[in-house]
C-alpha cells in the first residue's frame, strides 16, 4: 500500500513537471515571436531602439531557458530515483547580478 502511494506521488509529480516544461517551452516561443518585428527593424532599418528591445527580451529568454534546463534536470533525477539510481535534483538558480 505504501509503495503504491509513493508510485502515485511520483507519477503526479512527473506529470506536474512535464506540464511545467511545456508551459516554459510555450512561453519561450511566444517571447521569440514577440521580437520578430524588432529584429526586422534593427536589421533592415538600422533602428537602434529595436536592438535595445531585442537585448531585453534575449535576457528574459535566457532566464526562462535556465529555468527550463533546471526542470529537465529535476525530471531526469526523478526518473533515476524511480529506477533506484541516486541522483539529486538541482535547485533553481536565483542569482541576480548587481
BELLINSUL-V836408 format. One record per pair of residues at least 4 apart in sequence whose ideal C-beta (glycine too) atoms are under 6 Angstrom apart, sorted by the first residue. I is the first residue (numbers start at 1). GAP is how many residues later the second one is. Records with the same first field share a line. If there is no record, write none. Layout:
I: GAP  GAP
This chain:
10: 72
14: 64
17: 58
20: 51
21: 50
24: 43  44
28: 36
31: 26  30
35: 4  19  22
38: 12  15  16
39: 4
40: 4
41: 4  6  9
42: 5  8  9
70: 20  22
73: 17
74: 15
77: 10  12
80: 5  7
